[in-house]
Amino acid sequence: MPDYQLIYQTQAAQYDQMVASEDHASNLLPAINAICPLGGLDVVELGAGTGRLTVQIAPMARSLLAFDVAEPMLALLRDKIAGCETAVAIAADNRALPLPDAVADVAIAGWSIAHSVEWYPDTWRDEVDQALGELLRVLRPDGFALVLETLGTGSETPAPPNEGLAALYAYFEDEYGFLRTSLRTDYQFESPAEGQVLLRFFFGDELADRIVAEQLTILSECTGIWWRTRA
């Protein structure tokens, strides 16, 4: 399995190129707005990375505070939002946000909490509790918490890719009362050769080799959105 912590610290530009090919049909933002319209709201984003969500949310939000633990990822994000006075990117861990209570209408954690299952196999529930605790703490009463995670890259049917993530997603729903919806966020490439280069470092050889073998220029991907209010 790729070392994602190392990737986020050393391959931020390559990661940014990869996610630029994701959600080619632009399904993600409408799905989020269907749950909670973001226009004119104060938003906090955890695990912002290089800003695949941030750059979409920033133009419509009243304010956006985007957090990530990896400075190389944030360097790229800051360049993207340099002209947006209402958006700020800040280095912080999901489990300890440098914010007071009740400052946001919406708090979003994208593709970051699930890493706890891999990085802390014996204590992941404790790590998730801390991150979700922060996600809910910064919300105003009746504010919306949203968690985005994978339901399968290379899969046309939404399902947890492994037992660890299945346990995590059940934890979201059973212990915290999150509701879930799913959508397609497929990748699109100019050629199979481009696709395998873009994805191999992050998803490994099996998926990259499949792109070449099946001559794929669109790779199916399913994404889950879990949501609940603070109250």
Accessible surface in RSA format (square Angstrom, percent):
REM  Atomic radii and reference values for relative SASA: ProtOr
REM  Chains: A
REM  Algorithm: Lee & Richards
REM  Probe-radius: 1.40
REM  Slices: 20
REM RES _ NUM      All-atoms   Total-Side   Main-Chain    Non-polar    All polar
REM                ABS   REL    ABS   REL    ABS   REL    ABS   REL    ABS   REL
RES MET A   1   176.90  91.6  93.49  61.9  83.40 198.6  97.96  83.3  78.94 104.6
RES PRO A   2    33.47  24.4  20.30  18.5  13.17  47.9  32.14  26.5   1.33   8.3
RES ASP A   3    80.62  56.5  69.25  68.9  11.38  26.9  30.85  72.6  49.77  49.6
RES TYR A   4    28.86  13.5  28.73  16.3   0.13   0.3  11.67   8.8  17.19  21.2
RES GLN A   5    89.96  50.3  86.32  63.1   3.64   8.7  25.54  54.4  64.42  48.9
RES LEU A   6   100.71  56.1  96.31  68.9   4.40  11.0 100.27  70.4   0.43   1.2
RES ILE A   7     7.58   4.3   7.58   5.6   0.00   0.0   7.58   5.5   0.00   0.0
RES TYR A   8    30.58  14.3  30.58  17.4   0.00   0.0  24.76  18.6   5.82   7.2
RES GLN A   9    87.97  49.2  76.01  55.5  11.96  28.5  33.73  71.8  54.23  41.1
RES THR A  10    87.95  62.6  52.30  53.0  35.64  84.9  55.67  74.8  32.28  48.8
RES GLN A  11    58.26  32.6  53.23  38.9   5.03  12.0  22.00  46.8  36.26  27.5
RES ALA A  12     9.32   8.6   6.32   9.8   3.00   6.8   6.32   8.9   3.00   7.9
RES ALA A  13    64.95  59.7  60.32  93.1   4.62  10.5  61.40  86.5   3.54   9.4
RES GLN A  14    56.84  31.8  53.56  39.1   3.28   7.8  19.20  40.9  37.64  28.5
RES TYR A  15    16.83   7.9  16.83   9.6   0.00   0.0   2.85   2.1  13.98  17.2
RES ASP A  16    29.68  20.8  29.38  29.2   0.31   0.7   0.98   2.3  28.70  28.6
RES GLN A  17   113.77  63.6 105.28  76.9   8.48  20.2  29.80  63.4  83.97  63.7
RES MET A  18     2.55   1.3   2.55   1.7   0.00   0.0   2.55   2.2   0.00   0.0
RES VAL A  19    10.04   6.6   3.95   3.6   6.10  14.7   3.95   3.4   6.10  16.5
RES ALA A  20    86.14  79.2  46.41  71.6  39.73  90.4  58.22  82.0  27.93  74.0
RES SER A  21    16.48  13.9   6.95   9.3   9.53  22.0  16.22  34.5   0.26   0.4
RES GLU A  22    18.59  10.7   7.44   5.6  11.16  26.6   3.99   7.7  14.61  11.9
RES ASP A  23    19.62  13.7  13.04  13.0   6.58  15.6  10.20  24.0   9.41   9.4
RES HIS A  24    76.02  41.5  42.77  29.7  33.25  85.1  38.98  40.2  37.04  43.1
RES ALA A  25    58.68  54.0  32.22  49.7  26.46  60.2  40.32  56.8  18.36  48.6
RES SER A  26    73.16  61.8  65.31  87.2   7.84  18.1  34.26  73.0  38.90  54.5
RES ASN A  27    57.81  39.9  52.92  51.1   4.89  11.8  10.96  26.4  46.85  45.3
RES LEU A  28     6.62   3.7   6.62   4.7   0.00   0.0   6.62   4.7   0.00   0.0
RES LEU A  29    28.93  16.1  28.65  20.5   0.28   0.7  28.65  20.1   0.28   0.8
RES PRO A  30    79.92  58.2  69.51  63.4  10.41  37.8  74.99  61.9   4.93  30.6
RES ALA A  31    22.14  20.4  12.24  18.9   9.90  22.5  20.18  28.4   1.96   5.2
RES ILE A  32     0.00   0.0   0.00   0.0   0.00   0.0   0.00   0.0   0.00   0.0
RES ASN A  33    39.95  27.6  35.62  34.4   4.33  10.4  18.57  44.7  21.38  20.7
RES ALA A  34    88.31  81.2  46.13  71.2  42.18  95.9  58.17  81.9  30.14  79.8
RES ILE A  35    29.50  16.8   9.97   7.4  19.53  47.1  15.40  11.1  14.10  38.3
RES CYS A  36     8.29   6.3   7.51   8.4   0.78   1.8   0.78   2.0   7.51   8.1
RES PRO A  37    95.61  69.7  91.03  83.0   4.58  16.6  91.05  75.2   4.56  28.3
RES LEU A  38     0.18   0.1   0.00   0.0   0.18   0.5   0.00   0.0   0.18   0.5
RES GLY A  39    49.99  61.7   0.00   N/A  49.99  61.7  27.90  76.6  22.10  49.5
RES GLY A  40    42.62  52.6   0.00   N/A  42.62  52.6  29.95  82.2  12.67  28.4
RES LEU A  41    45.89  25.6  45.89  32.8   0.00   0.0  45.89  32.2   0.00   0.0
RES ASP A  42    16.58  11.6  16.58  16.5   0.00   0.0   6.22  14.6  10.37  10.3
RES VAL A  43     1.55   1.0   0.00   0.0   1.55   3.7   0.00   0.0   1.55   4.2
RES VAL A  44     2.46   1.6   2.46   2.2   0.00   0.0   2.46   2.1   0.00   0.0
RES GLU A  45     3.09   1.8   3.09   2.3   0.00   0.0   0.00   0.0   3.09   2.5
RES LEU A  46     0.00   0.0   0.00   0.0   0.00   0.0   0.00   0.0   0.00   0.0
RES GLY A  47    16.15  19.9   0.00   N/A  16.15  19.9   4.49  12.3  11.66  26.1
RES ALA A  48     5.03   4.6   0.00   0.0   5.03  11.4   0.18   0.3   4.85  12.9
RES GLY A  49     6.30   7.8   0.00   N/A   6.30   7.8   6.30  17.3   0.00   0.0
RES THR A  50     1.52   1.1   0.49   0.5   1.03   2.5   0.00   0.0   1.52   2.3
RES GLY A  51     0.16   0.2   0.00   N/A   0.16   0.2   0.00   0.0   0.16   0.4
RES ARG A  52    49.05  20.6  39.21  20.0   9.84  23.4  29.92  40.9  19.13  11.6
RES LEU A  53     1.69   0.9   1.46   1.0   0.23   0.6   1.46   1.0   0.23   0.6
RES THR A  54     0.00   0.0   0.00   0.0   0.00   0.0   0.00   0.0   0.00   0.0
RES VAL A  55    59.03  38.8  45.84  41.5  13.20  31.8  47.82  41.5  11.21  30.4
RES GLN A  56    58.96  33.0  48.92  35.7  10.04  23.9  27.56  58.7  31.40  23.8
RES ILE A  57     0.00   0.0   0.00   0.0   0.00   0.0   0.00   0.0   0.00   0.0
RES ALA A  58     5.21   4.8   3.22   5.0   1.98   4.5   3.24   4.6   1.96   5.2
RES PRO A  59   110.52  80.5  68.79  62.7  41.73 151.7  78.54  64.8  31.97 198.7
RES MET A  60    61.70  32.0  46.11  30.5  15.58  37.1  50.18  42.7  11.52  15.3
RES ALA A  61     9.85   9.1   0.45   0.7   9.41  21.4   0.55   0.8   9.30  24.6
RES ARG A  62   138.74  58.3 124.95  63.7  13.78  32.8  62.80  85.8  75.94  46.0
RES SER A  63    36.65  31.0  36.28  48.4   0.37   0.8  27.73  59.1   8.91  12.5
RES LEU A  64     0.58   0.3   0.58   0.4   0.00   0.0   0.58   0.4   0.00   0.0
RES LEU A  65    47.28  26.3  47.28  33.8   0.00   0.0  47.28  33.2   0.00   0.0
RES ALA A  66     0.23   0.2   0.23   0.4   0.00   0.0   0.23   0.3   0.00   0.0
RES PHE A  67     0.26   0.1   0.25   0.2   0.01   0.0   0.26   0.2   0.00   0.0
RES ASP A  68    15.14  10.6  14.15  14.1   0.99   2.3   1.42   3.3  13.72  13.7
RES VAL A  69    95.07  62.6  79.97  72.4  15.10  36.4  80.40  69.9  14.68  39.8
RES ALA A  70     0.77   0.7   0.77   1.2   0.00   0.0   0.77   1.1   0.00   0.0
RES GLU A  71    85.39  49.0  83.18  62.9   2.22   5.3  53.77 104.0  31.63  25.8
RES PRO A  72    46.65  34.0  36.43  33.2  10.22  37.1  44.04  36.4   2.60  16.2
RES MET A  73     4.61   2.4   4.61   3.1   0.00   0.0   4.61   3.9   0.00   0.0
RES LEU A  74     0.00   0.0   0.00   0.0   0.00   0.0   0.00   0.0   0.00   0.0
RES ALA A  75    52.50  48.3  46.81  72.2   5.68  12.9  50.12  70.6   2.37   6.3
RES LEU A  76    51.06  28.4  49.58  35.5   1.48   3.7  50.06  35.2   0.99   2.7
RES LEU A  77     0.00   0.0   0.00   0.0   0.00   0.0   0.00   0.0   0.00   0.0
RES ARG A  78    90.44  38.0  85.52  43.6   4.91  11.7  49.84  68.1  40.59  24.6
RES ASP A  79   110.14  77.2  90.44  90.0  19.70  46.6  27.51  64.7  82.63  82.4
RES LYS A  80    90.41  44.1  54.51  33.4  35.90  85.5  50.12  45.1  40.29  42.9
RES ILE A  81    13.19   7.5   8.76   6.5   4.42  10.7  10.59   7.6   2.60   7.0
RES ALA A  82    85.00  78.1  45.81  70.7  39.19  89.1  55.19  77.7  29.81  79.0
RES GLY A  83    80.06  98.7   0.00   N/A  80.06  98.7  43.85 120.3  36.21  81.1
RES CYS A  84    36.68  27.7  25.85  28.8  10.83  25.5  19.52  49.5  17.16  18.5
RES GLU A  85   175.10 100.5 137.31 103.9  37.79  90.0  59.76 115.6 115.34  94.2
RES THR A  86    62.44  44.4  52.63  53.4   9.81  23.4  54.42  73.1   8.02  12.1
RES ALA A  87     8.69   8.0   0.18   0.3   8.51  19.4   0.18   0.3   8.51  22.5
RES VAL A  88    72.69  47.8  69.88  63.3   2.81   6.8  72.57  63.1   0.13   0.3
RES ALA A  89     8.52   7.8   0.00   0.0   8.52  19.4   0.00   0.0   8.52  22.6
RES ILE A  90    53.38  30.4  51.77  38.6   1.61   3.9  53.38  38.4   0.00   0.0
RES ALA A  91    44.40  40.8  25.43  39.2  18.97  43.1  25.72  36.2  18.68  49.5
RES ALA A  92    14.44  13.3   2.66   4.1  11.79  26.8  13.45  18.9   1.00   2.6
RES ASP A  93    43.38  30.4  38.86  38.7   4.52  10.7  21.10  49.7  22.28  22.2
RES ASN A  94    24.13  16.6  20.90  20.2   3.23   7.8   7.16  17.2  16.96  16.4
RES ARG A  95    74.00  31.1  61.36  31.3  12.64  30.1  16.06  22.0  57.94  35.1
RES ALA A  96    68.46  62.9  53.45  82.5  15.02  34.2  58.95  83.0   9.52  25.2
RES LEU A  97    10.08   5.6   0.00   0.0  10.08  25.3   0.05   0.0  10.03  27.0
RES PRO A  98    84.81  61.8  49.36  45.0  35.45 128.9  66.29  54.7  18.52 115.1
RES LEU A  99    27.94  15.6  14.75  10.6  13.19  33.2  17.59  12.4  10.35  27.9
RES PRO A 100    90.37  65.9  79.24  72.2  11.13  40.5  89.67  74.0   0.71   4.4
RES ASP A 101    87.04  61.0  72.44  72.1  14.60  34.5  20.17  47.5  66.87  66.7
RES ALA A 102    38.23  35.2  25.62  39.5  12.61  28.7  25.62  36.1  12.61  33.4
RES VAL A 103    39.63  26.1  31.01  28.1   8.63  20.8  32.12  27.9   7.52  20.4
RES ALA A 104     0.30   0.3   0.30   0.5   0.00   0.0   0.30   0.4   0.00   0.0
RES ASP A 105    29.68  20.8  27.06  26.9   2.62   6.2   6.99  16.5  22.69  22.6
RES VAL A 106     0.15   0.1   0.15   0.1   0.00   0.0   0.15   0.1   0.00   0.0
RES ALA A 107     0.00   0.0   0.00   0.0   0.00   0.0   0.00   0.0   0.00   0.0
RES ILE A 108     0.00   0.0   0.00   0.0   0.00   0.0   0.00   0.0   0.00   0.0
RES ALA A 109     0.12   0.1   0.09   0.1   0.03   0.1   0.10   0.1   0.02   0.0
RES GLY A 110     3.63   4.5   0.00   N/A   3.63   4.5   1.40   3.8   2.23   5.0
RES TRP A 111    41.78  16.8  30.46  14.7  11.32  26.6  28.52  15.2  13.26  21.5
RES SER A 112    21.84  18.5  15.13  20.2   6.71  15.5  15.24  32.5   6.60   9.2
RES ILE A 113     2.01   1.1   0.00   0.0   2.01   4.9   2.01   1.5   0.00   0.0
RES ALA A 114    14.32  13.2  10.53  16.2   3.79   8.6  10.80  15.2   3.52   9.3
RES HIS A 115    27.13  14.8  24.86  17.3   2.27   5.8  19.54  20.1   7.58   8.8
RES SER A 116    12.32  10.4  11.73  15.7   0.59   1.4   0.15   0.3  12.17  17.0
RES VAL A 117    24.63  16.2  20.65  18.7   3.98   9.6  20.65  17.9   3.98  10.8
RES GLU A 118    70.12  40.3  47.19  35.7  22.94  54.6  37.27  72.1  32.86  26.8
RES TRP A 119    70.68  28.4  45.15  21.9  25.54  60.0  48.44  25.8  22.24  36.1
RES TYR A 120    67.34  31.4  63.04  35.9   4.31  11.2  49.04  36.9  18.30  22.6
RES PRO A 121    90.98  66.3  72.79  66.4  18.19  66.1  73.93  61.0  17.05 106.0
RES ASP A 122   138.41  97.0 102.49 102.0  35.91  84.9  33.27  78.3 105.14 104.9
RES THR A 123    61.28  43.6  56.65  57.4   4.63  11.0  54.18  72.8   7.10  10.7
RES TRP A 124    19.00   7.6  18.39   8.9   0.61   1.4   3.11   1.7  15.89  25.8
RES ARG A 125   120.52  50.6 119.88  61.1   0.64   1.5  38.44  52.5  82.08  49.7
RES ASP A 126    82.02  57.5  79.53  79.2   2.48   5.9  18.29  43.0  63.73  63.6
RES GLU A 127    21.21  12.2  21.00  15.9   0.21   0.5   0.01   0.0  21.20  17.3
RES VAL A 128     0.00   0.0   0.00   0.0   0.00   0.0   0.00   0.0   0.00   0.0
RES ASP A 129    49.98  35.0  44.58  44.4   5.40  12.8  20.20  47.5  29.78  29.7
RES GLN A 130    89.83  50.2  79.37  58.0  10.45  24.9  35.72  76.0  54.10  41.0
RES ALA A 131     3.05   2.8   3.05   4.7   0.00   0.0   3.05   4.3   0.00   0.0
RES LEU A 132     0.00   0.0   0.00   0.0   0.00   0.0   0.00   0.0   0.00   0.0
RES GLY A 133    33.00  40.7   0.00   N/A  33.00  40.7  29.19  80.1   3.82   8.5
RES GLU A 134    22.57  13.0  22.11  16.7   0.46   1.1   3.41   6.6  19.16  15.6
RES LEU A 135     0.00   0.0   0.00   0.0   0.00   0.0   0.00   0.0   0.00   0.0
RES LEU A 136    27.14  15.1  26.86  19.2   0.29   0.7  27.06  19.0   0.08   0.2
RES ARG A 137    64.96  27.3  58.07  29.6   6.88  16.4  51.30  70.1  13.66   8.3
RES VAL A 138     0.00   0.0   0.00   0.0   0.00   0.0   0.00   0.0   0.00   0.0
RES LEU A 139     0.00   0.0   0.00   0.0   0.00   0.0   0.00   0.0   0.00   0.0
RES ARG A 140    76.29  32.0  76.29  38.9   0.00   0.0  32.91  45.0  43.38  26.3
RES PRO A 141   103.60  75.5  86.52  78.9  17.07  62.1  88.45  73.0  15.15  94.1
RES ASP A 142    96.15  67.4  86.79  86.4   9.37  22.1  27.83  65.5  68.33  68.1
RES GLY A 143     6.28   7.7   0.00   N/A   6.28   7.7   6.23  17.1   0.05   0.1
RES PHE A 144    52.35  26.2  52.35  32.4   0.00   0.0  52.35  31.7   0.00   0.0
RES ALA A 145     0.00   0.0   0.00   0.0   0.00   0.0   0.00   0.0   0.00   0.0
RES LEU A 146     0.00   0.0   0.00   0.0   0.00   0.0   0.00   0.0   0.00   0.0
RES VAL A 147     0.04   0.0   0.04   0.0   0.00   0.0   0.04   0.0   0.00   0.0
RES LEU A 148     0.00   0.0   0.00   0.0   0.00   0.0   0.00   0.0   0.00   0.0
RES GLU A 149     4.18   2.4   4.18   3.2   0.00   0.0   0.00   0.0   4.18   3.4
RES THR A 150    35.06  24.9  34.47  34.9   0.59   1.4  33.99  45.6   1.07   1.6
RES LEU A 151     0.26   0.1   0.00   0.0   0.26   0.6   0.00   0.0   0.26   0.7
RES GLY A 152     6.08   7.5   0.00   N/A   6.08   7.5   6.08  16.7   0.00   0.0
RES THR A 153    32.77  23.3   8.69   8.8  24.08  57.4   5.64   7.6  27.14  41.0
RES GLY A 154    10.63  13.1   0.00   N/A  10.63  13.1   1.34   3.7   9.29  20.8
RES SER A 155    40.16  33.9  34.90  46.6   5.25  12.1  26.51  56.4  13.65  19.1
RES GLU A 156   128.37  73.7 110.72  83.8  17.65  42.0  26.66  51.6 101.72  83.0
RES THR A 157    95.60  68.0  93.36  94.6   2.24   5.3  61.78  83.0  33.82  51.1
RES PRO A 158    52.57  38.3  39.54  36.0  13.04  47.4  39.54  32.6  13.04  81.0
RES ALA A 159    49.15  45.2  45.22  69.8   3.93   8.9  47.03  66.2   2.12   5.6
RES PRO A 160    47.86  34.9  31.31  28.5  16.55  60.2  31.31  25.8  16.55 102.9
RES PRO A 161    69.54  50.7  29.09  26.5  40.44 147.0  39.20  32.4  30.33 188.5
RES ASN A 162    75.70  52.2  62.90  60.8  12.80  30.8  42.97 103.4  32.72  31.6
RES GLU A 163   156.98  90.1 147.33 111.5   9.65  23.0  63.13 122.1  93.85  76.6
RES GLY A 164    25.07  30.9   0.00   N/A  25.07  30.9  19.52  53.6   5.55  12.4
RES LEU A 165    19.88  11.1  19.88  14.2   0.00   0.0  19.88  14.0   0.00   0.0
RES ALA A 166    41.78  38.4  35.46  54.7   6.33  14.4  36.38  51.2   5.41  14.3
RES ALA A 167    39.94  36.7  27.39  42.3  12.55  28.6  35.71  50.3   4.23  11.2
RES LEU A 168     0.00   0.0   0.00   0.0   0.00   0.0   0.00   0.0   0.00   0.0
RES TYR A 169     4.26   2.0   4.24   2.4   0.01   0.0   4.26   3.2   0.00   0.0
RES ALA A 170    42.36  38.9  37.94  58.6   4.42  10.0  41.41  58.3   0.95   2.5
RES TYR A 171    34.00  15.9  30.42  17.3   3.58   9.3  18.99  14.3  15.01  18.5
RES PHE A 172     0.04   0.0   0.04   0.0   0.00   0.0   0.04   0.0   0.00   0.0
RES GLU A 173    62.28  35.8  50.89  38.5  11.40  27.1  13.50  26.1  48.79  39.8
RES ASP A 174   115.25  80.7  80.18  79.8  35.08  82.9  27.39  64.5  87.86  87.6
RES GLU A 175   114.60  65.8  83.26  63.0  31.33  74.6   8.89  17.2 105.71  86.3
RES TYR A 176    44.31  20.7  36.41  20.7   7.89  20.5  28.67  21.5  15.64  19.3
RES GLY A 177    47.61  58.7   0.00   N/A  47.61  58.7  32.04  87.9  15.57  34.9
RES PHE A 178     5.31   2.7   0.00   0.0   5.31  13.8   0.00   0.0   5.31  15.2
RES LEU A 179   108.81  60.6 106.34  76.1   2.47   6.2 108.81  76.4   0.00   0.0
RES ARG A 180   103.95  43.6  73.01  37.2  30.94  73.7   8.37  11.4  95.57  57.9
RES THR A 181    50.57  36.0  43.94  44.5   6.63  15.8  21.60  29.0  28.97  43.8
RES SER A 182    45.45  38.4  22.12  29.5  23.33  53.8   1.03   2.2  44.42  62.2
RES LEU A 183    27.32  15.2  15.30  10.9  12.02  30.2  27.00  19.0   0.32   0.9
RES ARG A 184    88.48  37.1  84.61  43.1   3.87   9.2  39.77  54.3  48.71  29.5
RES THR A 185     1.38   1.0   0.87   0.9   0.50   1.2   1.38   1.8   0.00   0.0
RES ASP A 186    19.67  13.8  16.66  16.6   3.01   7.1   2.70   6.3  16.97  16.9
RES TYR A 187     3.94   1.8   3.94   2.2   0.00   0.0   0.00   0.0   3.94   4.9
RES GLN A 188    86.40  48.3  77.45  56.6   8.95  21.3  13.47  28.7  72.93  55.3
RES PHE A 189     9.63   4.8   0.00   0.0   9.63  25.0   3.07   1.9   6.56  18.8
RES GLU A 190   161.02  92.4 126.61  95.8  34.41  81.9  50.64  97.9 110.39  90.1
RES SER A 191    39.53  33.4  39.10  52.2   0.43   1.0  30.00  63.9   9.53  13.4
RES PRO A 192    19.94  14.5  19.94  18.2   0.00   0.0  19.94  16.5   0.00   0.0
RES ALA A 193    62.99  57.9  58.17  89.8   4.82  11.0  61.08  86.0   1.92   5.1
RES GLU A 194    63.43  36.4  55.85  42.3   7.57  18.0  27.76  53.7  35.66  29.1
RES GLY A 195     0.00   0.0   0.00   N/A   0.00   0.0   0.00   0.0   0.00   0.0
RES GLN A 196    36.10  20.2  36.10  26.4   0.00   0.0   0.94   2.0  35.17  26.7
RES VAL A 197    90.43  59.5  83.93  76.0   6.50  15.7  87.44  76.0   2.99   8.1
RES LEU A 198    23.09  12.9  22.40  16.0   0.69   1.7  23.09  16.2   0.00   0.0
RES LEU A 199     0.26   0.1   0.23   0.2   0.03   0.1   0.26   0.2   0.00   0.0
RES ARG A 200    75.32  31.6  71.72  36.6   3.60   8.6  44.14  60.3  31.17  18.9
RES PHE A 201    34.71  17.4  15.07   9.3  19.64  51.1  26.96  16.3   7.76  22.2
RES PHE A 202    22.65  11.3  22.65  14.0   0.00   0.0  22.65  13.7   0.00   0.0
RES PHE A 203    57.21  28.6  33.61  20.8  23.61  61.4  35.42  21.5  21.79  62.4
RES GLY A 204    19.20  23.7   0.00   N/A  19.20  23.7  19.20  52.7   0.00   0.0
RES ASP A 205    88.07  61.7  81.96  81.6   6.11  14.5  22.95  54.0  65.12  64.9
RES GLU A 206   157.29  90.3 144.63 109.4  12.66  30.1  63.96 123.7  93.33  76.2
RES LEU A 207    21.83  12.2  19.69  14.1   2.14   5.4  21.35  15.0   0.47   1.3
RES ALA A 208     0.29   0.3   0.07   0.1   0.22   0.5   0.07   0.1   0.22   0.6
RES ASP A 209    73.07  51.2  69.76  69.4   3.31   7.8  28.54  67.2  44.53  44.4
RES ARG A 210    85.39  35.9  79.69  40.6   5.70  13.6  35.64  48.7  49.75  30.1
RES ILE A 211     0.00   0.0   0.00   0.0   0.00   0.0   0.00   0.0   0.00   0.0
RES VAL A 212    65.17  42.9  62.24  56.3   2.93   7.1  62.24  54.1   2.93   8.0
RES ALA A 213    86.03  79.1  46.87  72.3  39.16  89.1  58.15  81.9  27.88  73.9
RES GLU A 214    95.97  55.1  71.07  53.8  24.90  59.3  37.31  72.2  58.66  47.9
RES GLN A 215   118.34  66.2 100.42  73.4  17.91  42.7  50.88 108.3  67.46  51.2
RES LEU A 216    36.08  20.1  34.57  24.7   1.51   3.8  36.08  25.3   0.00   0.0
RES THR A 217    58.14  41.3  55.46  56.2   2.68   6.4  27.48  36.9  30.66  46.3
RES ILE A 218    76.91  43.8  65.18  48.6  11.73  28.3  65.18  46.9  11.73  31.8
RES LEU A 219     0.85   0.5   0.53   0.4   0.32   0.8   0.85   0.6   0.00   0.0
RES SER A 220    11.33   9.6   7.73  10.3   3.61   8.3   5.05  10.8   6.28   8.8
RES GLU A 221     8.30   4.8   8.30   6.3   0.00   0.0   0.90   1.7   7.39   6.0
RES CYS A 222     1.62   1.2   1.62   1.8   0.00   0.0   0.23   0.6   1.40   1.5
RES THR A 223     0.83   0.6   0.83   0.8   0.00   0.0   0.00   0.0   0.83   1.3
RES GLY A 224     0.00   0.0   0.00   N/A   0.00   0.0   0.00   0.0   0.00   0.0
RES ILE A 225     0.00   0.0   0.00   0.0   0.00   0.0   0.00   0.0   0.00   0.0
RES TRP A 226     0.00   0.0   0.00   0.0   0.00   0.0   0.00   0.0   0.00   0.0
RES TRP A 227    53.30  21.4  53.30  25.8   0.00   0.0  38.48  20.5  14.82  24.0
RES ARG A 228    54.38  22.8  48.48  24.7   5.89  14.0  15.85  21.7  38.52  23.3
RES THR A 229    45.87  32.6  41.95  42.5   3.91   9.3  24.99  33.6  20.87  31.6
RES ARG A 230    87.48  36.7  75.16  38.3  12.33  29.4  11.50  15.7  75.99  46.1
RES ALA A 231    92.88  85.4  36.66  56.6  56.22 127.9  73.85 104.0  19.03  50.4
END  Absolute sums over single chains surface
CHAIN  1 A    10065.9       7898.7       2167.2       5684.1       4381.9
END  Absolute sums over all chains
TOTAL         10065.9       7898.7       2167.2       5684.1       4381.9
